[in-house]
Amino acid sequence: MPAAAQAEWHEAQSTNFVIYADDSERDVRRFAERLERFHAAMANLIGRDPEPPSPSNRVTVFVVGSQRQVARLAGDGRGNIAGFYIPRAGGATAFVPDVRVGGRTQDFSMTVLLHEYTHHLMHTTSTFAAPRWLGEGTAEFFSSTRFSEDGGLSFGLPAAHRYAELVYFNVPVSDLLDPQAGARPNRDGYYGKAWALYHYLTFEESRRGQLARYVEALNQGQSMAEAAAAAFGDLDSLGREVDAYLRRSRIMSLRYEADQLETGTISLRALREGEAAMMA
């Protein structure tokens, strides 16, 4: 019988990432290209184009094969972790299972990776400590990015992985914006509602500019409650608007074409036998 074709460990290096994966050269390259396009599009949208990191400060991504292996690396005996990220001053690291680069749906592990990389990019390009709802809402917004086969991508698509909590757990917007109201980041529905509020403030024409005014007020030393009232007005009214927004049959998204996004140079090599053996 002919021997089955074996994938081998590859290393991809790009401007912002180093990737190690036991996968085909083609798929590892496409994975690196997608991450670089995501970085370029996000930096463009938020208006922060950081200087390229030094080689040692790039995010290293290990693609380790399965969710069970990710959970084992994270010390999670229940196997519930689909990916995780270790922030460091230099050489932040992410671990994800195999990420498919084809098909119409996105692996949840890719959603996790994009969520964490959003935190990484926001933290490394700002001296401002964002409120928790804003940080998580931003990360959820970008984590639902969809990549197309032609090299483009779309931001602002529905956060499908938050559907259940948005249906069954209604966290009032006022709880997100006022820490005294008691909305905890680990509360059911917190992440979904943070996504909804960020999405609404990003695309709703009648609220244009309010999110920027909110951040400016916080930078000027106002409390979260004061900044929210000054930027958004009556919070109960804002909450009703967001709830109505979630009931719409369609929501806005933003498309970037491939020719708008630079990937830079991506170098790829197969790991030597000894290097590959160390991956285990």
N, C-alpha and C positions, 0 to 999 in steps of 0.2 A: 504494500500500500504506500502511496506517496506520503511523505511527511507533511503534516499540516503546517501552513505558513505561520510563523511566530512573529508577533509584534516585538519590538525591542525598545529599550529605553532611549528617549531622545531628550536633548536639551535645546530649548529655543531661547534666544536672547534678543530682546528688543529694547527700545528706549526706556520703558517703564517697568518691564517685567522680565523675570527669568522663570521659565517653565520646565519642569521635569515630568515626563509622562511616558508610561509604557504603552505606546500607541504608534500608529503609523506616522511617517514623516509628513504626509499630506494633512492628516487631521491635527497634528500638533502645530503645524504652520498656520492652518486656518483658525485654530483656537487663539494663537498669539495675535493674529491679524484682528480678530474680533475684539480682543481686549484692548488693543491699541486704538481701534476705531471708537470704542466706547469711551476711552480716556479723552480722545480728541473732541468728540461730540459733547461730552459733559463739560469739559473745560470751556468750550465755546459757549454753551448755554448759560453757565453760571458766571461767565465773565472773568474767570481766573485761569490764566494759562501759566502754570508754574514753570520754572526753569527745569530742564531735564535733570533727574536725580543722578548722583554719582553712581557708578556701577554697583557699589556695595549697598546703596540705599534703595535699589529697586525692590519691588514686591516679588518675592519668590513664591511660585505656586507649584505645589506637588499634586499631581493627579494620580491618585493611589489605587484606583481599581474598583472599589465598591463602597457603598454607604456603611456596610459593616466594618470595613477597614478604617474608614474615617472615624466612626464611633470608638473603635478600639484605641486609635491614636489620641482621641480626646478624653479617654478614660470613662466613656459613657457605656455602662453595661447594658442599658436598655436598647441601644441602637437607634436612638431618636435623632441623632445629630447628622445633618446632611452635608455639613461643611463647617469649617471654623477658621478663624483668622487670629493671628497673634500679633498685635501691634508692638512695634519696637521703635526706638529712636533711629535705629539703622537696621535695615534688613528685615522688614515686616514679612511675615510668612502666612500663606493660606494653604489649606488642605481641602481638596474636593475629590469626590469619586470621579469616575469617567464622565466626561461631558460630551454629549453628542453634538456635533456641529452641523448636522443635517436635520431635516424634518421641520414641521410647522410649529411644533410645540417646544418649549424651552425646559430643559431639565431643572428641577428645583435646586440642584446643587449650583447651577449657574446663577439662579436667582440669589442664592445665599452669597456667592462670590461677588456679584455686582453690588449687593447691599453693603457688604463689608468694604469693598474697594471705594464706594462712595464715601463712607466714613473716613477712610484713609485720605482720600483726596481733599475732602473738606477740612480735615484736621491739619493737613500739611500746607494748606494754602490760606489759612486764616489765623489771626491772633485772637479771634472772638470765640468765646465759649458759648455755643448756641444752646438754647433751652432744649431739654430732652425731646419734647414733641417735635421740634423743628429738625433736629438731627435725625430722628427716626423717620419722620415724614419725608424728608429729602431722600434718605436711603431707600425707603420703600418705593418712592416715585421712580427712581432710576433702576431699581432692581427688576422692574417688570419690562425692561427694554427687550424688544424683539429684533433679532437680526434676520436680514433677508439674504437670499442666495446671491443677489447681485452686489453685495457688499455694503448696502445701506443699512440703516437701523431706525427704529422708531422709539421715542420716549413718550411717557405718559399713558401707556396702555393700562387697562384695568389690572389691579393687583389681585389676580384670580386666587392666589394663595391666601388672601384675606377675606374671601367671600363669606365663609361661615361665621367668623367673628363679627363681621359687619351686620349680618342678618340677626344673630342671636344675642349680641352684646352691644348695646348702644351706649357708648361713652359720650357724655355731653361735651361739646366743644369748649364750654366754659371750664370744664375740669382740666382739659389739656392746657389751657392758657393761664390758669391761675393755680399755682402749686398748692395753695392753701385749700383748694377744693378737694384734694385727695386722690387725683388720678395717678395711679402708680404705673411705671413703665411695664411691670409684669402683669398688670391687670388685663383680663380678657377683653379684647376689643381696642386696647390702647394703640397698637401699631396700625390696625386698619383705619381707625379714625384719624390718626396722625397723617396717614397717606391721603385720606379724603380731604382733610383740611388743606394740606399743602397743594394737592391737585387743584382744588377749587380756587385758591388764592392765586395760583399760577395762570389759570386759563380764563377765569371769570372776568369779563370785560368791566363790569361795574365795580370790581374790587382791584382794578389794575393799580399797581404802585403801592398798595397797602402793605404788602409783605416787606418791601424794602423800607418803608417808613417804620414798621415795627422793629426791624433789626437796627435801624439807626437810633431809635429811641432807647433800645437796650444798650447800645454802645455808649449812649450819653448818660447812662447810669440809672435810668428808670427801672422800676421793678417790673416783673413780668406782667402783673395785673395792670399797672399803669400804662405800660407800652401797648398792651393789647387794647385797652379802652381808647387810647389816643389814636391808634392806627385803624381799628376795626369798628369802633362804636359799640353799640349794644351787643353783648356777646350772645345773649339768648336769641336775638334776631339772626346773628351770624350762624348759630347752631341750626336754626330752622332752615336756613338757606342751604347749608351743607347736607342736611338730611334730605331735602327736596332734590338736591343735585344728584345724590346717590340713587334716586328713583328714576332718573332720566334713562331713556332707552339708548342714548348715545352720549359719549363724552369726547372731548378733544384729545388729540395726540399730536406729536410733532415728529416730522420725518426728516432725516438727513440722508442725502444721496451719497453714494460711495466716493464720487469725485470731490465731495466737500471734506473728506476725512483723510488725513495723512496717517499712514501706519509706520513710516520710517523704515529703516533697514531691519530686517529680521534674519538673524543667522541661526542655522540649525545644524546639529551634528548628532550622530549616534554616540551614545556613551560607550567607552571602552569596557571590556569584560569586567575588569575590576571595579570600575565606577558603577556599572549596572548592579553588580553583586552587593554593593553598599546600600543601594536603594531599599532593600528589604529591611 
